[in-house]
Amino acid sequence: MDTTVTAGSEENVWSGGSNNKPLGASYGKMMMWFFIVSDALTFSGFIASYAFSRFKFADSWPIADEVFTHVPLFHGNYPMIYVAFMTFVLIMSSVTMVLAVDAGHKMKKNSVIWYMFFTIIGGAIFVGSQAWEWATFIKGDYGAVETKGGRILQFVKADTGERAALRDFATPLSEERTDHTSNKGIWFLGEKSLPSYSLNEVVNGFKSNSNILVRTENINEEGEKTLLTREESLKRLAGAKYVVEGANLIHNEYGSRLFADFFFFITGFHGFHVLSGVLINIIIFFNVILGTYERRGHYEMVEKVGLYWHFVDLVWVFVFTFFYLV
C-alpha cells in the first residue's frame, strides 16, 4: 500500500504533538542531550586515562595536599581550601540555574534575570579562580632539582619538617649562565628562560646548610614522601641535572611529569567548557532582558543551557574527586 506524506504531516513530525516527541522532549532539547552524552564519553575517557596513570605510579604520584596549598592574598599552607571554595561556587551556580529554569516555567521574567545573573557571576569566579590556580601551579613556590633519570628531588628543613624553598639556602655564585645570546653562541639556537638559581648554587647552598635534607618522589608506608639522610641526600644530588621551578609539559617540581600533563589537559578542557557556558549564559541573559523568550511564550532556551551548565558542574565533581581527593 502506498503511503503519502503531506507537507503538514512532515511538519508535525518535527514540531507537532506528543506522539512524535521522543521522551516528550523538543528537538532542541534532544540535540542538547545528544551533545551531553557524547561529551560525557569524552570526559570519561580522559578521567579513565588519568586514573590508570595515577594508580600505575601510585608510589611516586604527587600528593595533592602538598601541591594545592595556596589562597589568593594569603601566605601559608592551606591544603585544598581554595579548590574547595571553587567547587562550592560552581555547585551554587548550578542551584541558581535550577531556580532560573523554574522561574522561566512560571514566566517570571525578573526572577529569571536575577538567577541568570548570579549563575554568570559564579561561573566567572570559577574561571578566574582556575586561571589563578594555573598561574600559581606554573610559577611554583619552592623549586626542586631533577636527576638525569627524570626523578624530582625536593628539599625539607630538618628541624621543622617543612618544605624548604631554593631561595632559603641556595648560595649565589659569580658564574656565567647564558650560552646563547645575539652576540654569542649559535645564532639560530635560543635558550629557555633560566631558573632563579643554577644547579651549582643549589648544591653549594645545600652543602653549607646542614639543616636541609632531600626527599624523593617515592611514598613510604606512612603515605609521605621518603626523607633521606644528609649522606643519602648528597649522593642523590650528585646525579642532579636541572633546577626546576613550577610545572610545565616538560618539567614538574611537584613530581611526575604526567601529573602536570593531566592537570593542564583535563582542568583546561573543563575550564573551556565552563568559559563557553558563561559566554552562552551571557547571551541568554541579555535575550531574557530584551524579552525575547517572553514574546515566544516559553523559556525553553534557558532550560537547554541549564542542562549544559549542570553537565559541566557534574563533570567537575568527578574531576575534583579523582584529581584532588583520591
C-alpha positions as CSV (number, residue, x, y, z in Angstrom):
1,M,0.0,0.0,0.0
2,D,1.4,3.4,-0.9
3,T,1.9,5.9,1.8
4,T,1.6,9.6,1.0
5,V,3.4,12.1,3.2
6,T,2.0,15.6,3.1
7,A,3.7,18.8,4.0
8,G,1.5,19.1,7.0
9,S,2.4,15.6,8.4
10,E,6.1,16.3,7.8
11,E,5.9,19.5,9.8
12,N,4.0,17.6,12.5
13,V,6.9,15.1,13.0
14,W,9.3,17.9,14.0
15,S,7.1,20.4,15.8
16,G,3.9,18.6,16.4
17,G,2.1,16.7,19.2
18,S,3.3,14.4,21.9
19,N,3.1,11.3,19.8
20,N,6.1,12.5,17.7
21,K,8.3,13.8,20.6
22,P,10.9,11.3,21.8
23,L,10.6,11.2,25.6
24,G,8.3,14.2,25.4
25,A,11.3,16.5,24.6
26,S,11.5,19.1,21.9
27,Y,14.0,18.7,19.0
28,G,16.4,21.3,20.5
29,K,16.4,19.6,23.9
30,M,17.0,16.2,22.4
31,M,20.0,17.6,20.5
32,M,21.4,19.0,23.7
33,W,21.1,15.6,25.4
34,F,22.9,14.0,22.4
35,F,25.7,16.5,22.8
36,I,25.9,15.9,26.6
37,V,26.1,12.2,26.2
38,S,28.9,12.4,23.6
39,D,30.8,14.9,25.7
40,A,30.4,12.7,28.8
41,L,32.0,9.9,26.9
42,T,34.9,12.2,26.0
43,F,35.4,13.2,29.6
44,S,35.1,9.6,30.8
45,G,38.0,8.6,28.5
46,F,40.2,11.4,29.9
47,I,39.4,10.6,33.5
48,A,39.9,6.9,32.9
49,S,43.3,7.6,31.4
50,Y,44.2,9.7,34.4
51,A,43.0,7.1,36.9
52,F,45.1,4.4,35.1
53,S,48.3,6.5,35.3
54,R,47.5,7.6,38.8
55,F,47.3,4.1,40.2
56,K,50.1,2.7,38.0
57,F,52.5,5.3,39.5
58,A,50.9,5.4,42.9
59,D,54.2,5.1,44.7
60,S,55.6,8.3,43.3
61,W,52.5,10.4,42.4
62,P,52.4,14.0,43.8
63,I,50.3,14.4,46.9
64,A,47.5,16.9,46.1
65,D,47.5,18.3,49.7
66,E,51.1,19.4,49.2
67,V,50.6,20.9,45.7
68,F,47.3,22.9,46.0
69,T,48.0,24.9,49.2
70,H,47.7,28.5,48.1
71,V,44.9,31.0,48.7
72,P,44.9,34.4,47.0
73,L,46.2,37.3,49.1
74,F,47.2,34.9,51.9
75,H,50.6,33.4,52.6
76,G,50.7,30.0,54.3
77,N,49.8,26.4,53.9
78,Y,46.1,25.9,53.3
79,P,45.7,22.5,51.6
80,M,42.8,22.3,49.2
81,I,41.0,25.3,50.8
82,Y,40.8,27.3,47.6
83,V,39.9,24.3,45.4
84,A,37.0,23.5,47.8
85,F,35.9,27.2,47.5
86,M,35.9,26.9,43.7
87,T,33.9,23.7,43.9
88,F,31.3,25.3,46.2
89,V,30.9,28.4,43.9
90,L,30.3,26.2,40.9
91,I,27.8,24.0,42.7
92,M,25.9,27.0,43.9
93,S,25.8,28.4,40.4
94,S,24.1,25.2,39.4
95,V,21.5,25.9,42.1
96,T,20.8,29.4,40.8
97,M,20.4,27.9,37.3
98,V,17.8,25.5,38.6
99,L,15.9,28.5,40.1
100,A,16.2,30.3,36.8
101,V,14.7,27.4,34.9
102,D,11.9,27.1,37.5
103,A,11.2,30.9,37.2
104,G,11.1,30.5,33.4
105,H,8.4,27.8,33.7
106,K,6.4,30.2,35.8
107,M,7.1,33.1,33.2
108,K,8.7,35.3,35.9
109,K,11.0,37.4,33.8
110,N,12.6,39.4,36.6
111,S,13.4,36.3,38.6
112,V,15.0,34.6,35.6
113,I,17.2,37.7,35.1
114,W,18.5,37.7,38.7
115,Y,19.1,34.0,38.8
116,M,20.9,34.0,35.5
117,F,23.0,36.9,36.7
118,F,24.1,35.0,39.8
119,T,24.8,32.0,37.7
120,I,27.1,34.0,35.4
121,I,28.9,35.6,38.4
122,G,29.5,32.1,39.9
123,G,30.9,30.8,36.6
124,A,33.1,33.9,36.1
125,I,34.5,33.4,39.6
126,F,35.3,29.8,38.9
127,V,37.0,30.5,35.6
128,G,39.0,33.3,37.2
129,S,40.0,31.1,40.1
130,Q,41.1,28.3,37.7
131,A,43.2,30.8,35.8
132,W,44.9,31.9,39.0
133,E,45.4,28.3,40.0
134,W,47.1,27.6,36.7
135,A,49.4,30.6,37.1
136,T,50.3,29.5,40.6
137,F,50.9,25.9,39.5
138,I,53.1,27.0,36.6
139,K,55.1,29.5,38.7
140,G,55.8,27.1,41.6
141,D,56.7,28.1,45.1
142,Y,59.6,26.0,46.4
143,G,61.6,24.7,43.5
144,A,63.4,21.3,43.2
145,V,66.1,19.6,41.2
146,E,65.7,16.9,38.6
147,T,68.1,14.0,38.2
148,K,69.4,12.5,35.0
149,G,66.8,9.8,35.3
150,G,64.0,12.3,35.4
151,R,63.4,12.0,39.2
152,I,62.4,15.0,41.2
153,L,64.3,15.8,44.5
154,Q,62.6,18.3,46.8
155,F,64.1,20.0,49.9
156,V,63.0,19.9,53.5
157,K,64.0,21.7,56.7
158,A,65.3,19.0,59.1
159,D,64.3,20.8,62.3
160,T,60.6,21.5,61.3
161,G,59.9,19.0,58.5
162,E,58.6,21.9,56.4
163,R,59.4,22.3,52.7
164,A,62.4,24.4,52.0
165,A,62.4,26.8,49.0
166,L,65.6,27.1,46.9
167,R,65.8,30.8,48.0
168,D,66.1,29.6,51.6
169,F,69.5,28.0,51.2
170,A,70.9,28.5,47.6
171,T,74.2,30.3,47.5
172,P,74.6,32.9,44.8
173,L,77.8,32.4,42.7
174,S,79.6,34.6,40.2
175,E,79.2,32.4,37.1
176,E,78.2,32.8,33.5
177,R,74.7,31.2,33.0
178,T,73.8,32.3,29.4
179,D,75.3,30.4,26.5
180,H,73.2,31.6,23.5
181,T,72.7,35.3,23.0
182,S,72.5,37.5,20.0
183,N,76.3,38.0,20.0
184,K,77.4,34.7,21.3
185,G,76.7,31.0,20.6
186,I,74.8,29.5,17.7
187,W,72.7,32.2,16.0
188,F,69.6,30.0,15.4
189,L,69.6,28.4,18.8
190,G,67.6,30.2,21.5
191,E,67.8,29.4,25.2
192,K,64.9,28.9,27.5
193,S,64.3,31.2,30.5
194,L,66.7,30.4,33.3
195,P,65.7,29.3,36.8
196,S,66.3,31.7,39.7
197,Y,69.4,29.6,40.7
198,S,71.8,27.4,38.9
199,L,72.4,23.8,39.9
200,N,75.8,24.7,41.3
201,E,74.3,27.4,43.5
202,V,71.7,25.0,44.9
203,V,74.2,22.2,45.5
204,N,76.7,24.5,47.2
205,G,74.0,26.0,49.3
206,F,72.8,22.6,50.4
207,K,76.4,21.5,51.4
208,S,76.8,24.7,53.5
209,N,73.4,24.3,55.3
210,S,73.2,21.2,57.5
211,N,69.5,21.8,58.3
212,I,68.4,21.0,54.7
213,L,67.5,17.4,53.7
214,V,66.4,15.9,50.4
215,R,63.2,14.0,49.9
216,T,62.3,11.9,46.9
217,E,59.1,11.2,44.9
218,N,58.7,7.8,46.5
219,I,55.9,7.5,49.0
220,N,56.6,5.4,52.1
221,E,54.2,3.2,54.2
222,E,53.0,6.3,56.1
223,G,51.8,7.9,52.9
224,E,54.6,10.5,52.9
225,K,57.5,11.3,50.6
226,T,60.7,9.5,51.6
227,L,63.1,11.7,53.5
228,L,66.8,11.0,53.1
229,T,69.7,11.5,55.4
230,R,72.4,14.0,54.7
231,E,74.7,11.4,53.3
232,E,72.0,9.9,51.1
233,S,70.9,13.4,50.1
234,L,74.5,14.3,48.9
235,K,74.6,11.1,46.8
236,R,71.3,11.8,45.1
237,L,72.3,15.4,44.4
238,A,75.4,14.2,42.6
239,G,73.1,12.9,39.9
240,A,71.1,16.1,39.6
241,K,70.9,17.7,36.2
242,Y,68.3,20.5,36.2
243,V,66.9,23.1,38.6
244,V,63.1,23.0,38.2
245,E,60.7,25.8,39.3
246,G,57.0,25.3,38.9
247,A,55.5,23.0,36.3
248,N,55.0,22.7,32.5
249,L,54.7,19.9,30.0
250,I,58.4,19.1,30.3
251,H,59.4,19.5,33.9
252,N,57.4,19.4,37.1
253,E,58.8,20.4,40.5
254,Y,55.9,18.6,42.3
255,G,56.8,15.1,41.0
256,S,55.8,13.1,38.0
257,R,55.5,15.0,34.7
258,L,52.4,13.0,33.9
259,F,50.7,14.8,36.8
260,A,51.2,18.2,35.2
261,D,50.2,16.9,31.8
262,F,46.9,15.6,33.0
263,F,46.4,18.7,35.2
264,F,46.7,21.1,32.3
265,F,44.7,18.9,29.8
266,I,41.8,17.8,32.0
267,T,41.3,21.0,34.0
268,G,41.9,23.1,30.9
269,F,39.4,21.2,28.9
270,H,36.8,21.5,31.6
271,G,37.7,25.2,32.1
272,F,37.0,25.7,28.3
273,H,33.5,24.2,28.8
274,V,32.8,26.5,31.8
275,L,34.0,29.6,29.9
276,S,31.8,28.6,26.9
277,G,28.9,28.1,29.3
278,V,29.5,31.6,30.8
279,L,29.5,33.2,27.4
280,I,26.3,31.4,26.3
281,N,24.7,32.3,29.6
282,I,25.5,36.0,29.0
283,I,23.8,35.8,25.6
284,I,20.7,34.1,27.1
285,F,20.8,36.7,29.9
286,F,20.5,39.6,27.5
287,N,17.8,37.9,25.5
288,V,15.8,37.5,28.7
289,I,16.3,41.2,29.4
290,L,15.1,42.1,25.9
291,G,12.0,40.0,26.3
292,T,12.8,37.5,23.5
293,Y,11.5,34.5,25.4
294,E,8.6,36.4,26.8
295,R,7.4,37.0,23.3
296,R,7.9,33.4,22.4
297,G,5.7,32.4,25.3
298,H,8.3,30.0,26.8
299,Y,11.8,29.9,28.3
300,E,13.0,26.6,26.9
301,M,16.3,28.1,25.8
302,V,17.1,28.8,29.4
303,E,16.3,25.2,30.2
304,K,18.5,23.9,27.4
305,V,21.5,26.0,28.5
306,G,20.7,24.9,32.1
307,L,21.2,21.3,31.0
308,Y,24.7,22.1,29.7
309,W,25.5,24.0,32.9
310,H,24.5,21.2,35.1
311,F,26.6,18.9,33.0
312,V,29.8,20.9,33.4
313,D,29.1,21.1,37.2
314,L,28.7,17.3,37.4
315,V,31.9,16.8,35.4
316,W,33.8,19.0,37.9
317,V,32.6,16.8,40.7
318,F,34.3,13.8,39.1
319,V,37.5,15.9,38.3
320,F,37.6,17.2,41.8
321,T,37.2,13.7,43.3
322,F,39.7,11.9,41.1
323,F,42.3,14.7,40.7
324,Y,42.3,16.4,44.1
325,L,40.9,13.9,46.6
326,V,42.0,10.4,45.6
